[in-house]
């Protein structure tokens, strides 16, 4: 799931760079040709873009965190 979110964030950023605004939903990434299809969320739900342009799963509320010692 984290991999899918990272891909969606990359596509969102490419969209922003090319179009000049952020997509309001993941469907806009498909319409603009940045994605062929919406990745399947592993728990059967969906990914979405929040008002702050961040991408989330409708099931998992907290993203993975990387801790480095």
Secondary structure, 3 states (H helix, E strand, C coil): CHHHHHHHHHHHHHHHHHHCCCCCCHHHHHHCCCCCCCCCCCCCCCEEECCCCCEEECCCCCCCCCCCC
